[in-house]
Amino acid sequence: MKNWTGRIFAAALAFCAGGATAIAQDWQAGAGEDWKKLLEAARREGKVVVAGDPDLARPLSDGFKRDTGISVEFLGGNARDLSARLTRELRARAVTIDVMTGGPANIPLHKQGFMKAIKPQLALPGVTDPKNWKGGFIKWIDNDKAYMLMGAEYIHSAPFYNTDKVQSLTKWTDLMRPEYKGKIVAVDPRSQGAGQAAASYIVHLFGLDFVRKLYIDQQVTLTRDGRQAIDFLSRGSHWIGIGTSTTDLERLRANGVKNVEVSDPQDGPGSILGGFSIFWQPVGSPNPNAAAVFLNWYASKPGQEAFMAAKGTPTRRTDVDISAIPAYNLPKPGYVYLDQYTEDFLLDVRPKLEQTIDEAMGGR
């Protein structure tokens, strides 16, 4: 696990540095004349405009340019702000973005008819071949299985703990111990993201009363800054963290901090999430051919390697090396996880859980 993100990024740099021609040919292996025409049209458009997490800017831009010769104009920013901007553009029919990345929160836009289907645009054999994907299928967030492509899949929700202060955490119910009162920090569950995903999982497991007792009676400290939560844990001001990020943890470990561990609760193994690996195309995108090429590339082996280098979350592709990913991020055979990245969960279950969390925490 040592220097996890560093090893992944170093491998990506080496990948980008050599063998560009062979790589470009390989990911397009078996493509027919229609693909060649699409690629030519995309090159005439000259660029693809992608909006999403700033961490993705360099790996995706460099990799796509290397493999296609097409430039990426990357709009990095806060997911909520970017979504609000694109929603305004969609309603005004003045879209400037070709591809949007992020979490699953934009699924209502699909239900409103603002997304273009990606599945019919996937033209490469290396992308559509079931053997290249975990479980033999590409995962889609939407029930139509065509609009919101999810590239990564990992386990989340288990609490972190300071090993200098806590010997082990084997159950979620251990969080209710009197000695942990005032010693737990949580990413605020009232904001979209990892904190909300963790709290939603706790509600799913134990219900409203448990959440109320945990967050209120145990005097949990709330923060919207995941890195701050990890810092609290490493310094020992707080002993346990809820909704904390494994990416932040591994960055900490890369800097030599070794006193924070991930628990393995036996009464709840966690949730399946996709992080920022959800990609979708708005209706009316200005460079539709370049967008189609980009989406095929993102779902290809080099595209998934580039994404994993940026975010450190394990791809669902079976032909990408994920040995540098910590074992606690990977689903274990025989475990039953709550999949929070499905349309039914996001539109039917999550709103009820959010209301439950708000009720449990009152006006806090």
C-alpha positions in Angstrom: 0.0 0.0 0.0 3.0 2.3 0.4 2.9 5.3 -1.9 -0.2 4.1 -3.6 -1.1 7.1 -5.7 2.5 7.8 -6.4 3.0 4.3 -7.9 -0.1 4.6 -10.0 0.8 8.0 -11.3 4.4 7.0 -12.0 3.2 4.1 -14.0 0.9 6.4 -16.0 3.8 8.7 -16.8 5.9 5.9 -18.1 2.9 4.7 -20.1 2.5 8.1 -21.7 6.2 8.4 -22.4 6.7 5.5 -24.7 5.1 3.2 -27.2 2.5 5.8 -28.2 2.0 4.4 -31.7 1.5 0.8 -30.6 -0.8 1.9 -27.8 -3.0 4.0 -30.2 -3.3 1.1 -32.6 -4.0 -1.5 -29.9 -7.0 0.3 -28.3 -8.6 0.7 -31.7 -7.9 -2.9 -32.7 -10.7 -4.3 -34.9 -12.3 -1.0 -35.6 -14.0 -0.7 -39.0 -14.5 2.0 -41.6 -17.3 3.7 -39.6 -14.8 4.2 -36.7 -12.2 5.7 -39.1 -14.8 8.1 -40.5 -15.8 9.1 -37.0 -12.2 9.7 -36.0 -11.6 11.8 -39.1 -14.7 13.9 -38.3 -13.6 14.3 -34.7 -10.2 15.5 -35.8 -11.9 18.1 -38.0 -13.8 19.4 -35.0 -10.4 19.7 -33.3 -11.2 19.4 -29.7 -13.5 17.9 -27.1 -14.7 20.0 -24.1 -14.7 17.9 -20.9 -15.9 19.2 -17.5 -15.1 17.6 -14.2 -12.7 17.0 -11.3 -9.5 19.1 -11.8 -7.4 16.0 -10.9 -8.5 14.5 -14.2 -7.3 17.3 -16.4 -3.7 16.3 -17.1 -4.1 12.5 -17.2 -7.1 12.5 -19.5 -5.9 15.4 -21.7 -2.4 14.0 -22.2 -3.6 10.4 -22.8 -6.4 11.4 -25.2 -4.1 13.7 -27.2 -1.4 11.0 -27.4 -3.8 8.4 -28.7 -6.0 10.4 -31.1 -4.2 13.7 -31.8 -7.3 15.5 -30.5 -7.0 18.2 -27.8 -9.1 18.2 -24.6 -10.3 21.5 -23.3 -10.8 20.6 -19.7 -13.1 22.6 -17.4 -12.1 21.8 -13.9 -14.2 22.8 -10.9 -16.6 21.9 -8.2 -19.1 19.2 -9.3 -22.1 21.2 -8.0 -21.0 24.4 -9.8 -20.3 22.6 -13.1 -23.6 20.8 -13.0 -25.5 24.0 -12.3 -23.7 25.6 -15.3 -24.5 22.8 -17.6 -28.1 22.6 -16.5 -28.5 26.3 -17.3 -26.9 25.7 -20.7 -29.2 22.7 -21.4 -32.3 24.7 -20.6 -31.1 27.6 -22.8 -30.1 25.2 -25.6 -26.6 26.7 -25.6 -24.4 23.8 -24.5 -20.7 24.4 -24.5 -19.6 21.1 -22.8 -19.2 17.8 -24.7 -18.7 15.4 -21.9 -19.4 15.6 -18.1 -17.7 13.6 -15.5 -18.6 13.3 -11.8 -20.8 11.3 -9.5 -24.3 10.1 -10.0 -26.2 13.2 -8.9 -27.1 14.3 -12.4 -29.3 11.3 -13.1 -32.5 13.6 -12.9 -31.2 15.2 -16.1 -31.4 11.8 -17.9 -35.0 11.4 -16.8 -35.7 14.9 -18.2 -34.2 13.9 -21.6 -31.1 16.0 -21.4 -28.6 13.2 -22.0 -27.5 11.6 -25.3 -27.2 7.8 -25.2 -23.6 6.6 -25.1 -24.1 2.9 -25.6 -25.0 3.2 -29.4 -21.8 5.2 -29.8 -19.5 2.6 -28.4 -17.9 1.3 -31.6 -14.6 -0.4 -30.6 -14.4 -4.2 -30.1 -12.1 -3.7 -27.1 -14.7 -1.6 -25.4 -17.8 -3.7 -26.1 -16.3 -7.1 -25.6 -17.8 -8.5 -22.3 -14.6 -10.3 -21.3 -12.9 -6.9 -20.8 -15.3 -5.9 -18.0 -15.9 -7.2 -14.5 -18.9 -9.5 -14.5 -19.0 -9.5 -18.2 -20.7 -6.2 -18.6 -20.2 -2.4 -18.7 -22.0 -0.8 -15.8 -24.5 1.9 -16.3 -26.1 4.0 -13.6 -29.4 4.4 -15.4 -31.9 1.6 -15.8 -31.8 2.1 -19.6 -28.2 1.0 -19.4 -27.1 3.4 -22.0 -26.5 6.9 -20.7 -24.3 7.2 -17.6 -21.2 5.0 -17.9 -19.5 4.0 -14.7 -15.8 3.1 -15.2 -14.6 2.5 -11.6 -16.0 0.4 -8.8 -14.8 0.3 -5.2 -15.8 -0.3 -1.6 -16.5 2.6 0.7 -18.2 3.4 4.1 -16.0 1.6 6.6 -14.8 3.8 9.4 -11.1 4.8 9.7 -9.4 4.8 13.1 -6.2 6.0 14.7 -4.2 2.9 15.7 -2.5 4.8 18.6 -5.9 5.4 20.2 -8.0 2.5 19.0 -6.9 -1.1 19.0 -9.4 -2.3 16.4 -13.0 -1.7 15.1 -14.8 -4.9 14.3 -18.4 -3.7 14.3 -20.3 -0.5 13.5 -22.0 -0.8 16.9 -18.5 -0.3 18.5 -18.9 3.4 17.6 -21.4 3.8 20.4 -18.9 3.0 23.1 -18.7 5.7 25.8 -15.0 6.2 25.3 -15.5 7.4 21.8 -17.9 10.2 22.7 -16.5 13.4 21.2 -13.7 11.5 19.5 -15.4 10.8 16.2 -15.1 13.1 13.1 -17.4 12.7 10.1 -17.5 14.3 6.7 -20.9 16.2 6.8 -23.6 13.8 5.7 -25.9 16.6 4.6 -23.7 17.4 1.6 -23.4 15.2 -1.4 -20.3 13.0 -1.4 -18.5 10.5 0.7 -20.0 11.7 4.0 -23.6 11.3 2.7 -22.8 7.9 1.2 -21.4 6.7 4.6 -24.4 8.0 6.5 -26.8 6.5 4.0 -25.2 3.2 4.5 -25.5 3.5 8.3 -29.2 4.3 8.0 -29.6 1.4 5.7 -28.0 -0.9 8.3 -29.5 0.3 11.5 -32.2 2.9 11.0 -32.9 6.4 12.2 -32.5 6.0 15.9 -29.0 4.6 15.5 -28.0 7.5 13.3 -29.4 10.0 15.8 -27.6 8.5 18.7 -24.4 8.2 16.7 -24.1 11.7 15.2 -25.8 13.6 18.1 -25.4 11.7 21.3 -21.8 10.7 20.5 -21.0 14.4 19.7 -19.5 13.7 16.3 -17.5 16.6 14.9 -18.6 17.5 11.3 -16.4 18.8 8.5 -16.9 19.3 4.8 -13.2 18.9 4.2 -12.2 15.3 3.9 -8.5 16.0 4.2 -9.2 17.9 7.5 -10.9 14.8 8.8 -7.9 12.6 8.0 -5.6 15.2 9.5 -7.6 15.1 12.8 -7.2 11.3 12.8 -3.5 11.3 12.2 -2.9 13.9 14.9 -5.0 12.0 17.4 -7.4 14.8 18.2 -10.1 12.4 16.9 -9.8 8.7 17.0 -12.4 7.5 14.4 -13.5 8.9 11.0 -16.7 8.4 9.1 -17.0 9.1 5.4 -13.3 9.7 5.1 -11.6 9.2 1.7 -9.2 6.4 0.9 -7.5 8.7 -1.6 -6.7 11.2 1.2 -5.6 8.3 3.4 -3.1 7.0 0.9 -1.7 10.4 0.2 -1.1 10.6 4.0 0.6 7.2 3.9 2.8 8.3 1.0 4.1 11.1 3.3 5.1 8.6 5.9 2.1 8.7 8.3 1.2 5.2 9.3 -1.2 5.5 12.3 -4.5 5.5 10.4 -6.2 2.2 9.4 -9.4 1.2 7.7 -11.7 -1.0 9.7 -13.5 -4.1 8.5 -16.9 -4.2 10.3 -18.4 -7.6 10.4 -21.9 -6.2 10.8 -21.7 -4.3 7.6 -19.0 -4.6 4.9 -19.8 -1.4 3.1 -21.2 0.1 -0.1 -20.2 -0.1 -3.8 -19.5 3.3 -5.2 -18.1 4.6 -8.5 -16.7 8.0 -7.3 -16.1 10.5 -10.1 -16.0 7.8 -12.8 -19.5 8.5 -14.2 -19.3 10.0 -17.7 -22.2 11.3 -19.7 -22.9 13.4 -22.8 -25.4 16.3 -22.8 -27.8 16.7 -25.7 -26.6 19.3 -28.1 -22.9 19.0 -27.3 -20.8 21.3 -29.7 -18.3 18.6 -30.8 -20.4 15.4 -31.0 -17.9 13.4 -33.0 -15.0 14.2 -30.7 -17.3 13.4 -27.8 -18.0 10.0 -29.2 -14.3 9.3 -29.8 -13.5 10.5 -26.3 -16.1 8.3 -24.7 -14.8 5.2 -26.6 -11.3 6.1 -25.4 -12.4 6.6 -21.8 -13.9 3.1 -21.8 -10.8 1.6 -23.4 -7.8 0.2 -21.6 -5.6 3.3 -21.9 -8.5 5.6 -20.9 -9.2 3.6 -17.8 -5.5 3.5 -17.0 -5.4 7.3 -17.3 -8.5 7.7 -15.0 -7.1 5.3 -12.4 -3.8 7.2 -12.4 -5.7 10.4 -11.5 -8.2 9.1 -8.9 -6.7 5.8 -7.7 -10.0 4.0 -7.9 -10.0 0.5 -9.4 -11.4 0.3 -12.9 -14.0 -2.3 -13.8 -12.0 -3.4 -16.8 -10.4 -6.8 -16.4 -7.3 -6.0 -18.5 -6.0 -3.2 -16.4 -3.5 -3.9 -13.7 -5.0 -2.9 -10.3 -2.3 -4.5 -8.1 -1.4 -1.1 -6.7 -4.9 -0.5 -5.3 -5.2 -1.3 -1.6 -7.2 -4.5 -0.9 -9.7 -2.6 1.3 -10.9 -0.8 -1.8 -11.8 -4.0 -3.7 -15.0 -6.0 -3.4 -14.5 -9.4 -1.7 -16.1 -12.6 -2.9 -19.0 -13.7 -0.8 -19.7 -10.3 0.7 -23.0 -8.5 0.2 -22.6 -4.8 -0.4 -25.1 -2.0 -0.8 -24.9 -0.7 -4.4 -25.5 3.1 -4.1 -24.8 3.7 -7.8 -28.0 2.6 -9.4 -30.9 4.6 -10.6 -33.4 3.0 -8.3 -31.2 3.7 -5.2 -30.5 7.3 -6.3 -34.0 8.3 -7.2 -36.1 6.1 -4.8 -34.0 5.2 -1.8 -31.4 8.0 -1.4 -34.0 10.8 -1.0 -35.7 9.0 1.8 -32.3 8.4 3.5 -31.3 12.0 3.1 -34.6 13.1 4.7 -33.9 10.6 7.5 -30.4 12.0 8.0 -31.7 15.5 8.1 -34.4 14.5 10.7 -31.8 12.7 12.8 -29.5 15.7 12.9 -32.2 18.3 13.3 -31.0 21.8 12.6 -27.4 21.0 13.5 
